[in-house]
Structures are given as C-alpha cells and as structure tokens.
Amino acid sequence: MFKQKDYSFPFSIRQKESLLIRLPPDHPARNHIEEDLRIAYAGYHGERSLLYHLNFVEQDYHFFHDLRLPWKNGYHFQIDILLLSPACMIILEVKNIAGELFFDQKAEQLIRTKDSTKEAFPYPITQLERHIFQLQQFLHRHQLPPLPIIPFVVSAKSSSVLATDSNHDFLFDSVVRSANLPFKINKLKTAYTQNILSTSQLEKLSYLLLESHTPFIQNQLRKYNISVTDLMTGVLCDHCYGTQMHRVRGYWTCPHCGSRNADAHIQALADFCLINQQITNQQFRNFTHLDSISIASKLLSSLHLRYSGTYKNRSYFLDIDRLSNRLGL
C-alpha cells in the first residue's frame, strides 16, 4: 500500500481539545463540545482501525485518507478513504456506530437502534453514489480516462449488528465489516484486470488528488457561540488546570506545582488557532502574557514558521502539523 496521504489527526479534534483547555470549567458550551469530541474520536478511531486490516490487501494501491476535494460553486466533497490503482478506484465510507444498523433501502436511510432508542442517520449508499459522480467529474475535468469506482460502506464497530429490509445481496455486496474488507478488495483483482491508467497518468492523478485536497477548517468559536473573551489566555500548565506559567530563565514555570517546560508556548500557539491562523509578535505577547518583544521574536523564529511582512509588521502562519510535531502529537 503506497501511502500518498496517510492517516492524519483531524484538525477539528485538536481545536475541540484546545477549546476545552481554554474554557472555564462552568462554561455552558462544555457539554456540547465534549459530546461532539466523543463522536469525532469514535469516527477517527474507526478509520484508524482499518489500517491493520488493509495490510491484508494483496495488490498495491495508492492510499488517501480524509480527502476533501473541490466540487463546484465553492463546494467540496470529502472521502474517508480512497484507494487508487491503474485499473480502478475504491472509495470507503467508514461508520463506527454501535448498536443494530438497519439499512432501509426503500426510505434510503440508516436507522440505528441502541438501548431501545432509534436514531436516523444519512444513508451511506447515497453518499457513496454522490461521491462516485463527483470523482468521475473530477477525472473528466482533468482530462483523465474514466476509471471504474467501487464503493464500500465499512462497519468499523465489531459489535454492531447489520440488517436490511429486502435485498440481502445488496447488504453483503455494498456493506462490509472491517475484518472482511481486504478479502472483498482482493477479489476485485479478477474483475478489474485491465489497466486504464498508464504509469504517468497514475502519478498525475495521485499528484492532483494531493494538490487538490483542501482541509476543512471550521470556526469553532462561531459553531459553539463562544466569544474570544471567554477563552483563558496565557501559557497554561498541563499539570494544574488553568494555572498560568511564567517565563523564567528560558523556561515556562508553574507557580503552583513548580513544573518547568521550555516549549509550553507551542501549545499556546496551537490553541491560538481557535482565534486566527496567523499571529503577530504583539498578539503572541498578549496571548502568552510575555513582556519582551525580543524573547517573543526568538520563540516564534525558532519554530521556522512561514511568515509575511517586514520585521516590524511580520505575521506568522500557524502550521498546526508543524506545531503538533513539536508537541509530539
């Protein structure tokens, strides 16, 4: 499996974690954020769990995780996992939902029953049909040959019970459990034997998918109706909730527990992404309660972030992946 776009930790999860760090314990939005974070983690871990099973796929595919591509009129479409070979594309819609999952083909809805409570979800087969159409248009727009596109709904929750109303062949053909997925994919080798794409076309398409990927960055403050003034500022100690650290002789020091960390400001910069994806020296000092312009400049420069503007009005672009790597996430 060639890893073109490997598993990445969702930016939206990082931002929700930052919100919970920065909000007071009694803030009214906390319960809503915590529930959304729980659901987001479940979806991410469901997709991550496929990594082991995909090791049993015999054929080499180019692998793309969490791919978000432009559609039209400013709209985008998102694919959980896409596998690409010269002969076909495979798209996977991953569902990590517990309980009994009933695929209602007539009403085109997914109904989950858990603890005697029923809940309707968007119909994943419709989602996949829409993605097939959009991918075909993407190929056409970039003057690439049309490829067969095979869709699967993957149930990543091993304890879930799958059921449907009438055509059970449909369920077994289109919906698959994680453990069975690689064997379904391996059987496709006999059905799709002709290479549609040349080596150069395969590389071109892989490059286009990577270059066209547009991460979804949602304004979390607006989503949860949170004011910037609700957020706690400062470099916060990760041992003492809400305690602001002070910069002393090259270290951030907690006045409560005495712990020291030279790089604690990096988490503060990651948290500042809730407010803006760019930061100036003055904004950095205001947010971290630093007094020294020169120390702030040194700390920002040490991260090798992209920037714009001259020295006096320089604005740094907050690369969340670079910051996360420095944090060891």
Phi and psi in degrees as GROMACS dihedral restraints (atoms count N, CA, C in turn):
[ dihedral_restraints ]
;  ai    aj    ak    al  type     phi  dphi    fc
    3     4     5     6     1   -81.0    20    10
    4     5     6     7     1   124.0    20    10
    6     7     8     9     1   -88.7    20    10
    7     8     9    10     1    94.0    20    10
    9    10    11    12     1   -81.7    20    10
   10    11    12    13     1   -44.1    20    10
   12    13    14    15     1  -137.3    20    10
   13    14    15    16     1    95.2    20    10
   15    16    17    18     1   -74.8    20    10
   16    17    18    19     1   175.5    20    10
   18    19    20    21     1   -58.6    20    10
   19    20    21    22     1   132.4    20    10
   21    22    23    24     1  -131.0    20    10
   22    23    24    25     1   148.0    20    10
   24    25    26    27     1   -75.4    20    10
   25    26    27    28     1   124.7    20    10
   27    28    29    30     1   -61.1    20    10
   28    29    30    31     1   133.1    20    10
   30    31    32    33     1   -61.0    20    10
   31    32    33    34     1   -35.3    20    10
   33    34    35    36     1   -63.8    20    10
   34    35    36    37     1   -34.1    20    10
   36    37    38    39     1   -69.0    20    10
   37    38    39    40     1   -42.7    20    10
   39    40    41    42     1   -58.0    20    10
   40    41    42    43     1   -41.6    20    10
   42    43    44    45     1   -68.3    20    10
   43    44    45    46     1   -38.7    20    10
   45    46    47    48     1   -64.5    20    10
   46    47    48    49     1   -38.0    20    10
   48    49    50    51     1   -63.9    20    10
   49    50    51    52     1   -41.7    20    10
   51    52    53    54     1   -62.4    20    10
   52    53    54    55     1   -39.9    20    10
   54    55    56    57     1   -58.9    20    10
   55    56    57    58     1   -46.0    20    10
   57    58    59    60     1   -66.2    20    10
   58    59    60    61     1   -31.5    20    10
   60    61    62    63     1   -67.4    20    10
   61    62    63    64     1   -39.2    20    10
   63    64    65    66     1   -92.5    20    10
   64    65    66    67     1   -13.7    20    10
   66    67    68    69     1   -89.0    20    10
   67    68    69    70     1   145.4    20    10
   69    70    71    72     1   -61.5    20    10
   70    71    72    73     1   152.0    20    10
   72    73    74    75     1   -57.8    20    10
   73    74    75    76     1   -28.0    20    10
   75    76    77    78     1   -99.6    20    10
   76    77    78    79     1    14.4    20    10
   78    79    80    81     1   -67.4    20    10
   79    80    81    82     1   135.1    20    10
   81    82    83    84     1   -64.4    20    10
   82    83    84    85     1   -18.1    20    10
   84    85    86    87     1   -86.6    20    10
   85    86    87    88     1    -7.7    20    10
   87    88    89    90     1   -60.0    20    10
   88    89    90    91     1   -45.3    20    10
   90    91    92    93     1   -61.8    20    10
   91    92    93    94     1   -41.8    20    10
   93    94    95    96     1   -62.6    20    10
   94    95    96    97     1   -45.5    20    10
   96    97    98    99     1   -64.2    20    10
   97    98    99   100     1   -43.2    20    10
   99   100   101   102     1   -62.5    20    10
  100   101   102   103     1   -38.7    20    10
  102   103   104   105     1   -68.5    20    10
  103   104   105   106     1   -43.2    20    10
  105   106   107   108     1   -63.3    20    10
  106   107   108   109     1   -36.8    20    10
  108   109   110   111     1   -66.7    20    10
  109   110   111   112     1   -39.6    20    10
  111   112   113   114     1   -60.7    20    10
  112   113   114   115     1   -44.9    20    10
  114   115   116   117     1   -65.6    20    10
  115   116   117   118     1   -41.7    20    10
  117   118   119   120     1   -63.9    20    10
  118   119   120   121     1   -40.8    20    10
  120   121   122   123     1   -64.0    20    10
  121   122   123   124     1   -40.6    20    10
  123   124   125   126     1   -61.1    20    10
  124   125   126   127     1   -44.4    20    10
  126   127   128   129     1   -64.2    20    10
  127   128   129   130     1   -42.2    20    10
  129   130   131   132     1   -64.9    20    10
  130   131   132   133     1   -45.3    20    10
  132   133   134   135     1   -67.1    20    10
  133   134   135   136     1   -31.1    20    10
  135   136   137   138     1   -62.8    20    10
  136   137   138   139     1   -43.3    20    10
  138   139   140   141     1   -68.8    20    10
  139   140   141   142     1   -39.6    20    10
  141   142   143   144     1   -61.7    20    10
  142   143   144   145     1   -36.5    20    10
  144   145   146   147     1   -64.1    20    10
  145   146   147   148     1   -21.6    20    10
  147   148   149   150     1   -69.4    20    10
  148   149   150   151     1   -22.4    20    10
  150   151   152   153     1   -55.6    20    10
  151   152   153   154     1   -44.5    20    10
  153   154   155   156     1   -61.7    20    10
  154   155   156   157     1   -48.3    20    10
  156   157   158   159     1   -65.6    20    10
  157   158   159   160     1   -34.4    20    10
  159   160   161   162     1   -69.0    20    10
  160   161   162   163     1   -12.4    20    10
  162   163   164   165     1   -64.5    20    10
  163   164   165   166     1   -18.0    20    10
  165   166   167   168     1   -90.9    20    10
  166   167   168   169     1     2.2    20    10
  168   169   170   171     1   -73.8    20    10
  169   170   171   172     1   127.1    20    10
  171   172   173   174     1   -79.8    20    10
  172   173   174   175     1   -38.4    20    10
  174   175   176   177     1   -85.9    20    10
  175   176   177   178     1   150.3    20    10
  177   178   179   180     1   -79.7    20    10
  178   179   180   181     1   128.1    20    10
  180   181   182   183     1  -126.0    20    10
  181   182   183   184     1   149.0    20    10
  183   184   185   186     1   -78.9    20    10
  184   185   186   187     1   133.9    20    10
  186   187   188   189     1  -113.3    20    10
  187   188   189   190     1   130.3    20    10
  189   190   191   192     1  -133.0    20    10
  190   191   192   193     1   123.4    20    10
  192   193   194   195     1  -108.2    20    10
  193   194   195   196     1   138.0    20    10
  195   196   197   198     1    52.2    20    10
  196   197   198   199     1    61.3    20    10
  198   199   200   201     1   -95.0    20    10
  199   200   201   202     1   124.9    20    10
  201   202   203   204     1  -120.4    20    10
  202   203   204   205     1   113.6    20    10
  204   205   206   207     1  -115.3    20    10
  205   206   207   208     1   149.8    20    10
  207   208   209   210     1   -70.0    20    10
  208   209   210   211     1   143.2    20    10
  210   211   212   213     1  -109.7    20    10
  211   212   213   214     1   -95.5    20    10
  213   214   215   216     1  -154.1    20    10
  214   215   216   217     1   157.1    20    10
  216   217   218   219     1    53.6    20    10
  217   218   219   220     1    36.6    20    10
  219   220   221   222     1    82.5    20    10
  220   221   222   223     1    -0.8    20    10
  222   223   224   225     1   -86.7    20    10
  223   224   225   226     1   157.1    20    10
  225   226   227   228     1  -131.3    20    10
  226   227   228   229     1   164.4    20    10
  228   229   230   231     1  -132.0    20    10
  229   230   231   232     1   145.4    20    10
  231   232   233   234     1  -117.5    20    10
  232   233   234   235     1   133.9    20    10
  234   235   236   237     1  -118.2    20    10
  235   236   237   238     1   128.4    20    10
  237   238   239   240     1   -60.4    20    10
  238   239   240   241     1   -56.5    20    10
  240   241   242   243     1  -142.3    20    10
  241   242   243   244     1   134.6    20    10
  243   244   245   246     1  -125.0    20    10
  244   245   246   247     1   130.9    20    10
  246   247   248   249     1  -112.1    20    10
  247   248   249   250     1   133.4    20    10
  249   250   251   252     1  -126.9    20    10
  250   251   252   253     1   131.0    20    10
  252   253   254   255     1  -134.1    20    10
  253   254   255   256     1   170.8    20    10
  255   256   257   258     1   -63.7    20    10
  256   257   258   259     1   -18.7    20    10
  258   259   260   261     1   -99.9    20    10
  259   260   261   262     1   -25.2    20    10
  261   262   263   264     1  -166.5    20    10
  262   263   264   265     1   171.6    20    10
  264   265   266   267     1  -118.1    20    10
  265   266   267   268     1   146.0    20    10
  267   268   269   270     1  -124.8    20    10
  268   269   270   271     1   127.5    20    10
  270   271   272   273     1  -115.8    20    10
  271   272   273   274     1   137.3    20    10
  273   274   275   276     1  -119.3    20    10
  274   275   276   277     1   125.9    20    10
  276   277   278   279     1  -104.8    20    10
  277   278   279   280     1   110.3    20    10
  279   280   281   282     1   -95.0    20    10
  280   281   282   283     1   128.6    20    10
  282   283   284   285     1  -121.3    20    10
  283   284   285   286     1   119.7    20    10
  285   286   287   288     1  -111.2    20    10
  286   287   288   289     1    65.7    20    10
  288   289   290   291     1  -115.6    20    10
  289   290   291   292     1   127.9    20    10
  291   292   293   294     1   -85.4    20    10
  292   293   294   295     1   159.7    20    10
  294   295   296   297     1   103.7    20    10
  295   296   297   298     1  -166.2    20    10
  297   298   299   300     1   -90.4    20    10
  298   299   300   301     1   124.4    20    10
  300   301   302   303     1  -107.0    20    10
  301   302   303   304     1   115.0    20    10
  303   304   305   306     1  -106.8    20    10
  304   305   306   307     1   116.3    20    10
  306   307   308   309     1   -89.4    20    10
  307   308   309   310     1    99.1    20    10
  309   310   311   312     1   -84.2    20    10
  310   311   312   313     1    99.5    20    10
  312   313   314   315     1   -70.6    20    10
  313   314   315   316     1   -32.9    20    10
  315   316   317   318     1   -72.0    20    10
  316   317   318   319     1   -46.2    20    10
  318   319   320   321     1   -86.9    20    10
  319   320   321   322     1    -8.6    20    10
  321   322   323   324     1    53.2    20    10
  322   323   324   325     1    61.6    20    10
  324   325   326   327     1  -148.3    20    10
  325   326   327   328     1   155.0    20    10
  327   328   329   330     1  -104.7    20    10
  328   329   330   331     1   124.5    20    10
  330   331   332   333     1  -114.4    20    10
  331   332   333   334     1   123.5    20    10
  333   334   335   336     1  -103.8    20    10
  334   335   336   337     1   128.9    20    10
  336   337   338   339     1  -112.8    20    10
  337   338   339   340     1   122.0    20    10
  339   340   341   342     1  -147.0    20    10
  340   341   342   343     1   128.6    20    10
  342   343   344   345     1    53.2    20    10
  343   344   345   346     1    43.8    20    10
  345   346   347   348     1    65.6    20    10
  346   347   348   349     1    12.7    20    10
  348   349   350   351     1  -112.3    20    10
  349   350   351   352     1   131.3    20    10
  351   352   353   354     1  -100.8    20    10
  352   353   354   355     1   142.0    20    10
  354   355   356   357     1  -142.7    20    10
  355   356   357   358     1   133.7    20    10
  357   358   359   360     1   -94.6    20    10
  358   359   360   361     1   140.0    20    10
  360   361   362   363     1  -123.5    20    10
  361   362   363   364     1   158.4    20    10
  363   364   365   366     1   -56.6    20    10
  364   365   366   367     1   144.1    20    10
  366   367   368   369     1   -75.0    20    10
  367   368   369   370     1   113.9    20    10
  369   370   371   372     1   -64.5    20    10
  370   371   372   373     1   -28.3    20    10
  372   373   374   375     1   -65.3    20    10
  373   374   375   376     1   -40.1    20    10
  375   376   377   378     1   -63.4    20    10
  376   377   378   379     1   -41.2    20    10
  378   379   380   381     1   -58.0    20    10
  379   380   381   382     1   -44.8    20    10
  381   382   383   384     1   -67.9    20    10
  382   383   384   385     1   -39.5    20    10
  384   385   386   387     1   -61.4    20    10
  385   386   387   388     1   -39.2    20    10
  387   388   389   390     1   -66.1    20    10
  388   389   390   391     1   -40.3    20    10
  390   391   392   393     1   -67.3    20    10
  391   392   393   394     1   -35.7    20    10
  393   394   395   396     1   -60.4    20    10
  394   395   396   397     1   -47.6    20    10
  396   397   398   399     1   -60.3    20    10
  397   398   399   400     1   -44.1    20    10
  399   400   401   402     1   -67.7    20    10
  400   401   402   403     1   -38.8    20    10
  402   403   404   405     1   -65.9    20    10
  403   404   405   406     1   -40.0    20    10
  405   406   407   408     1   -61.4    20    10
  406   407   408   409     1   -41.0    20    10
  408   409   410   411     1   -66.3    20    10
  409   410   411   412     1   -35.3    20    10
  411   412   413   414     1   -61.8    20    10
  412   413   414   415     1   -45.1    20    10
  414   415   416   417     1   -62.4    20    10
  415   416   417   418     1   -45.1    20    10
  417   418   419   420     1   -62.5    20    10
  418   419   420   421     1   -42.6    20    10
  420   421   422   423     1   -62.4    20    10
  421   422   423   424     1   -30.7    20    10
  423   424   425   426     1  -102.2    20    10
  424   425   426   427     1    17.8    20    10
  426   427   428   429     1    56.3    20    10
  427   428   429   430     1    45.4    20    10
  429   430   431   432     1  -112.2    20    10
  430   431   432   433     1   149.8    20    10
  432   433   434   435     1   -61.2    20    10
  433   434   435   436     1   145.6    20    10
  435   436   437   438     1   -66.2    20    10
  436   437   438   439     1   133.6    20    10
  438   439   440   441     1  -109.1    20    10
  439   440   441   442     1   144.2    20    10
  441   442   443   444     1   -60.7    20    10
  442   443   444   445     1   136.3    20    10
  444   445   446   447     1  -121.6    20    10
  445   446   447   448     1   117.5    20    10
  447   448   449   450     1  -106.0    20    10
  448   449   450   451     1   122.4    20    10
  450   451   452   453     1  -101.9    20    10
  451   452   453   454     1   145.1    20    10
  453   454   455   456     1  -136.8    20    10
  454   455   456   457     1   137.1    20    10
  456   457   458   459     1   -92.3    20    10
  457   458   459   460     1   123.9    20    10
  459   460   461   462     1  -108.2    20    10
  460   461   462   463     1   119.2    20    10
  462   463   464   465     1   -88.3    20    10
  463   464   465   466     1   106.6    20    10
  465   466   467   468     1   -87.0    20    10
  466   467   468   469     1    -9.0    20    10
  468   469   470   471     1   -93.2    20    10
  469   470   471   472     1   108.8    20    10
  471   472   473   474     1   -64.2    20    10
  472   473   474   475     1   -24.4    20    10
  474   475   476   477     1   -85.5    20    10
  475   476   477   478     1    -7.6    20    10
  477   478   479   480     1   -71.0    20    10
  478   479   480   481     1   149.6    20    10
  480   481   482   483     1  -108.4    20    10
  481   482   483   484     1   125.4    20    10
  483   484   485   486     1  -101.8    20    10
  484   485   486   487     1   135.8    20    10
  486   487   488   489     1  -150.2    20    10
  487   488   489   490     1   159.1    20    10
  489   490   491   492     1  -144.9    20    10
  490   491   492   493     1   175.4    20    10
  492   493   494   495     1   -90.0    20    10
  493   494   495   496     1   -41.1    20    10
  495   496   497   498     1  -135.4    20    10
  496   497   498   499     1   -67.8    20    10
  498   499   500   501     1   -83.7    20    10
  499   500   501   502     1    94.7    20    10
  501   502   503   504     1   -71.8    20    10
  502   503   504   505     1   -24.3    20    10
  504   505   506   507     1   -60.8    20    10
  505   506   507   508     1   -37.2    20    10
  507   508   509   510     1   -57.4    20    10
  508   509   510   511     1   -45.1    20    10
  510   511   512   513     1   -63.8    20    10
  511   512   513   514     1   -46.0    20    10
  513   514   515   516     1   -73.1    20    10
  514   515   516   517     1   -24.9    20    10
  516   517   518   519     1   -81.0    20    10
  517   518   519   520     1   -38.6    20    10
  519   520   521   522     1  -101.5    20    10
  520   521   522   523     1   -25.9    20    10
  522   523   524   525     1  -115.0    20    10
  523   524   525   526     1   130.9    20    10
  525   526   527   528     1  -141.6    20    10
  526   527   528   529     1   147.0    20    10
  528   529   530   531     1   -80.1    20    10
  529   530   531   532     1   155.8    20    10
  531   532   533   534     1   -53.9    20    10
  532   533   534   535     1   -45.1    20    10
  534   535   536   537     1   -65.7    20    10
  535   536   537   538     1   -28.5    20    10
  537   538   539   540     1   -89.3    20    10
  538   539   540   541     1   -13.7    20    10
  540   541   542   543     1   -56.3    20    10
  541   542   543   544     1   -49.7    20    10
  543   544   545   546     1   -59.3    20    10
  544   545   546   547     1   -32.6    20    10
  546   547   548   549     1   -74.1    20    10
  547   548   549   550     1   -32.8    20    10
  549   550   551   552     1   -63.4    20    10
  550   551   552   553     1   -43.5    20    10
  552   553   554   555     1   -67.1    20    10
  553   554   555   556     1   -40.7    20    10
  555   556   557   558     1   -62.0    20    10
  556   557   558   559     1   -32.2    20    10
  558   559   560   561     1   -68.9    20    10
  559   560   561   562     1   -19.9    20    10
  561   562   563   564     1   -68.7    20    10
  562   563   564   565     1   -18.8    20    10
  564   565   566   567     1   -59.2    20    10
  565   566   567   568     1   -35.2    20    10
  567   568   569   570     1   -78.8    20    10
  568   569   570   571     1   -21.4    20    10
  570   571   572   573     1   -90.0    20    10
  571   572   573   574     1   -28.5    20    10
  573   574   575   576     1  -123.4    20    10
  574   575   576   577     1    83.0    20    10
  576   577   578   579     1   -97.5    20    10
  577   578   579   580     1   -17.9    20    10
  579   580   581   582     1   -92.5    20    10
  580   581   582   583     1   127.4    20    10
  582   583   584   585     1   -76.4    20    10
  583   584   585   586     1   118.1    20    10
  585   586   587   588     1   -85.3    20    10
  586   587   588   589     1   -36.4    20    10
  588   589   590   591     1  -101.0    20    10
  589   590   591   592     1   138.3    20    10
  591   592   593   594     1   -74.4    20    10
  592   593   594   595     1   171.4    20    10
  594   595   596   597     1   -59.6    20    10
  595   596   597   598     1   -42.3    20    10
  597   598   599   600     1   -68.2    20    10
  598   599   600   601     1   -37.4    20    10
  600   601   602   603     1   -68.3    20    10
  601   602   603   604     1   -36.8    20    10
  603   604   605   606     1   -62.9    20    10
  604   605   606   607     1   -43.1    20    10
  606   607   608   609     1   -67.4    20    10
  607   608   609   610     1   -38.3    20    10
  609   610   611   612     1   -62.5    20    10
  610   611   612   613     1   -45.0    20    10
  612   613   614   615     1   -65.9    20    10
  613   614   615   616     1   -41.8    20    10
  615   616   617   618     1   -59.8    20    10
  616   617   618   619     1   -43.3    20    10
  618   619   620   621     1   -63.5    20    10
  619   620   621   622     1   -43.1    20    10
  621   622   623   624     1   -62.5    20    10
  622   623   624   625     1   -40.8    20    10
  624   625   626   627     1   -63.5    20    10
  625   626   627   628     1   -42.0    20    10
  627   628   629   630     1   -67.9    20    10
  628   629   630   631     1   -43.8    20    10
  630   631   632   633     1   -70.7    20    10
  631   632   633   634     1   -29.1    20    10
  633   634   635   636     1   -84.9    20    10
  634   635   636   637     1   -14.9    20    10
  636   637   638   639     1   -59.9    20    10
  637   638   639   640     1   128.6    20    10
  639   640   641   642     1  -126.5    20    10
  640   641   642   643     1   102.4    20    10
  642   643   644   645     1   -58.7    20    10
  643   644   645   646     1   143.7    20    10
  645   646   647   648     1   -88.4    20    10
  646   647   648   649     1   116.7    20    10
  648   649   650   651     1  -115.0    20    10
  649   650   651   652     1   107.4    20    10
  651   652   653   654     1   -97.5    20    10
  652   653   654   655     1   141.0    20    10
  654   655   656   657     1   -74.2    20    10
  655   656   657   658     1   101.3    20    10
  657   658   659   660     1   -69.4    20    10
  658   659   660   661     1   -31.9    20    10
  660   661   662   663     1   -64.6    20    10
  661   662   663   664     1   -42.8    20    10
  663   664   665   666     1   -67.6    20    10
  664   665   666   667     1   -40.5    20    10
  666   667   668   669     1   -58.0    20    10
  667   668   669   670     1   -42.1    20    10
  669   670   671   672     1  -102.2    20    10
  670   671   672   673     1    11.4    20    10
  672   673   674   675     1    55.0    20    10
  673   674   675   676     1    51.9    20    10
  675   676   677   678     1  -111.3    20    10
  676   677   678   679     1   134.8    20    10
  678   679   680   681     1   -86.2    20    10
  679   680   681   682     1   149.6    20    10
  681   682   683   684     1   -56.5    20    10
  682   683   684   685     1   -34.4    20    10
  684   685   686   687     1   -69.6    20    10
  685   686   687   688     1   -13.3    20    10
  687   688   689   690     1   -74.8    20    10
  688   689   690   691     1   -21.5    20    10
  690   691   692   693     1   -79.5    20    10
  691   692   693   694     1   136.7    20    10
  693   694   695   696     1   -74.3    20    10
  694   695   696   697     1   132.3    20    10
  696   697   698   699     1   -98.0    20    10
  697   698   699   700     1  -179.1    20    10
  699   700   701   702     1    96.6    20    10
  700   701   702   703     1   166.9    20    10
  702   703   704   705     1   -88.7    20    10
  703   704   705   706     1   113.2    20    10
  705   706   707   708     1   -94.8    20    10
  706   707   708   709     1   138.1    20    10
  708   709   710   711     1   -69.9    20    10
  709   710   711   712     1   131.3    20    10
  711   712   713   714     1   -83.7    20    10
  712   713   714   715     1     1.9    20    10
  714   715   716   717     1  -101.6    20    10
  715   716   717   718     1   -34.0    20    10
  717   718   719   720     1  -116.2    20    10
  718   719   720   721     1   105.1    20    10
  720   721   722   723     1   -55.6    20    10
  721   722   723   724     1   122.7    20    10
  723   724   725   726     1    83.8    20    10
  724   725   726   727     1    -4.6    20    10
  726   727   728   729     1   -79.8    20    10
  727   728   729   730     1   127.9    20    10
  729   730   731   732     1   -87.0    20    10
  730   731   732   733     1   132.5    20    10
  732   733   734   735     1   -89.6    20    10
  733   734   735   736     1   157.4    20    10
  735   736   737   738     1  -117.5    20    10
  736   737   738   739     1   145.0    20    10
  738   739   740   741     1   -83.4    20    10
  739   740   741   742     1   115.0    20    10
  741   742   743   744     1  -134.0    20    10
  742   743   744   745     1   114.2    20    10
  744   745   746   747     1    51.0    20    10
  745   746   747   748     1    50.4    20    10
  747   748   749   750     1    83.8    20    10
  748   749   750   751     1     3.3    20    10
  750   751   752   753     1  -131.6    20    10
  751   752   753   754     1   150.3    20    10
  753   754   755   756     1   -87.6    20    10
  754   755   756   757     1   123.6    20    10
  756   757   758   759     1  -120.2    20    10
  757   758   759   760     1   134.3    20    10
  759   760   761   762     1   -87.0    20    10
  760   761   762   763     1   123.2    20    10
  762   763   764   765     1   -71.2    20    10
  763   764   765   766     1   -13.8    20    10
  765   766   767   768     1   -91.1    20    10
  766   767   768   769     1   -51.9    20    10
  768   769   770   771     1  -107.5    20    10
  769   770   771   772     1   -10.1    20    10
  771   772   773   774     1    82.4    20    10
  772   773   774   775     1     1.7    20    10
  774   775   776   777     1   -66.8    20    10
  775   776   777   778     1   149.2    20    10
  777   778   779   780     1  -125.4    20    10
  778   779   780   781     1   144.4    20    10
  780   781   782   783     1  -152.6    20    10
  781   782   783   784     1   122.8    20    10
  783   784   785   786     1   -73.9    20    10
  784   785   786   787     1   -23.4    20    10
  786   787   788   789     1  -115.7    20    10
  787   788   789   790     1    20.1    20    10
  789   790   791   792     1   -63.6    20    10
  790   791   792   793     1   -20.8    20    10
  792   793   794   795     1   -67.7    20    10
  793   794   795   796     1   -19.5    20    10
  795   796   797   798     1   -66.5    20    10
  796   797   798   799     1   -40.4    20    10
  798   799   800   801     1   -63.8    20    10
  799   800   801   802     1   -37.2    20    10
  801   802   803   804     1   -63.1    20    10
  802   803   804   805     1   -39.2    20    10
  804   805   806   807     1   -64.9    20    10
  805   806   807   808     1   -41.0    20    10
  807   808   809   810     1   -61.9    20    10
  808   809   810   811     1   -38.5    20    10
  810   811   812   813     1   -68.2    20    10
  811   812   813   814     1   -32.2    20    10
  813   814   815   816     1   -64.5    20    10
  814   815   816   817     1   -20.2    20    10
  816   817   818   819     1   -59.1    20    10
  817   818   819   820     1   -20.3    20    10
  819   820   821   822     1   -62.0    20    10
  820   821   822   823     1   -29.7    20    10
  822   823   824   825     1   -95.8    20    10
  823   824   825   826     1   -43.8    20    10
  825   826   827   828     1  -160.9    20    10
  826   827   828   829     1   150.7    20    10
  828   829   830   831     1   -86.0    20    10
  829   830   831   832     1    -2.1    20    10
  831   832   833   834     1  -128.6    20    10
  832   833   834   835     1   157.3    20    10
  834   835   836   837     1  -148.8    20    10
  835   836   837   838     1   140.4    20    10
  837   838   839   840     1   -98.4    20    10
  838   839   840   841     1   170.2    20    10
  840   841   842   843     1   -59.4    20    10
  841   842   843   844     1   -43.8    20    10
  843   844   845   846     1   -65.8    20    10
  844   845   846   847     1   -42.0    20    10
  846   847   848   849     1   -63.1    20    10
  847   848   849   850     1   -39.3    20    10
  849   850   851   852     1   -62.8    20    10
  850   851   852   853     1   -44.0    20    10
  852   853   854   855     1   -65.6    20    10
  853   854   855   856     1   -40.6    20    10
  855   856   857   858     1   -64.3    20    10
  856   857   858   859     1   -40.2    20    10
  858   859   860   861     1   -74.8    20    10
  859   860   861   862     1   -35.1    20    10
  861   862   863   864     1   -98.6    20    10
  862   863   864   865     1    -2.9    20    10
  864   865   866   867     1    63.7    20    10
  865   866   867   868     1    36.0    20    10
  867   868   869   870     1   -87.8    20    10
  868   869   870   871     1   142.7    20    10
  870   871   872   873     1   -95.7    20    10
  871   872   873   874     1   -30.5    20    10
  873   874   875   876     1   -87.5    20    10
  874   875   876   877     1   122.1    20    10
  876   877   878   879     1   -64.7    20    10
  877   878   879   880     1   -41.6    20    10
  879   880   881   882     1   -68.4    20    10
  880   881   882   883     1   -39.9    20    10
  882   883   884   885     1   -66.1    20    10
  883   884   885   886     1   -42.2    20    10
  885   886   887   888     1   -60.5    20    10
  886   887   888   889     1   -42.9    20    10
  888   889   890   891     1   -63.5    20    10
  889   890   891   892     1   -41.8    20    10
  891   892   893   894     1   -64.3    20    10
  892   893   894   895     1   -43.0    20    10
  894   895   896   897     1   -65.2    20    10
  895   896   897   898     1   -42.8    20    10
  897   898   899   900     1   -67.2    20    10
  898   899   900   901     1   -43.0    20    10
  900   901   902   903     1   -65.0    20    10
  901   902   903   904     1   -32.4    20    10
  903   904   905   906     1   -66.0    20    10
  904   905   906   907     1   -18.0    20    10
  906   907   908   909     1   -87.6    20    10
  907   908   909   910     1    -7.5    20    10
  909   910   911   912     1    55.0    20    10
  910   911   912   913     1    43.4    20    10
  912   913   914   915     1   -79.5    20    10
  913   914   915   916     1   150.6    20    10
  915   916   917   918     1   -66.6    20    10
  916   917   918   919     1   150.4    20    10
  918   919   920   921     1  -148.0    20    10
  919   920   921   922     1   166.0    20    10
  921   922   923   924     1  -133.7    20    10
  922   923   924   925     1   157.0    20    10
  924   925   926   927     1    91.6    20    10
  925   926   927   928     1   167.6    20    10
  927   928   929   930     1   -79.4    20    10
  928   929   930   931     1   179.9    20    10
  930   931   932   933     1   -58.2    20    10
  931   932   933   934     1   -41.9    20    10
  933   934   935   936     1   -74.8    20    10
  934   935   936   937     1   -30.0    20    10
  936   937   938   939     1  -120.9    20    10
  937   938   939   940     1    34.1    20    10
  939   940   941   942     1   -69.4    20    10
  940   941   942   943     1   138.3    20    10
  942   943   944   945     1  -123.8    20    10
  943   944   945   946     1   125.0    20    10
  945   946   947   948     1   -95.4    20    10
  946   947   948   949     1   136.5    20    10
  948   949   950   951     1   -87.5    20    10
  949   950   951   952     1   124.2    20    10
  951   952   953   954     1   -85.0    20    10
  952   953   954   955     1   100.0    20    10
  954   955   956   957     1   -83.8    20    10
  955   956   957   958     1   103.6    20    10
  957   958   959   960     1   -64.8    20    10
  958   959   960   961     1   -32.5    20    10
  960   961   962   963     1   -66.7    20    10
  961   962   963   964     1   -42.8    20    10
  963   964   965   966     1   -64.0    20    10
  964   965   966   967     1   -43.2    20    10
  966   967   968   969     1   -62.9    20    10
  967   968   969   970     1   -41.6    20    10
  969   970   971   972     1   -65.0    20    10
  970   971   972   973     1   -38.8    20    10
  972   973   974   975     1   -62.4    20    10
  973   974   975   976     1   -39.9    20    10
  975   976   977   978     1   -66.7    20    10
  976   977   978   979     1   -30.4    20    10
  978   979   980   981     1   -82.3    20    10
  979   980   981   982     1    -8.8    20    10
  981   982   983   984     1    78.5    20    10
  982   983   984   985     1    25.0    20    10
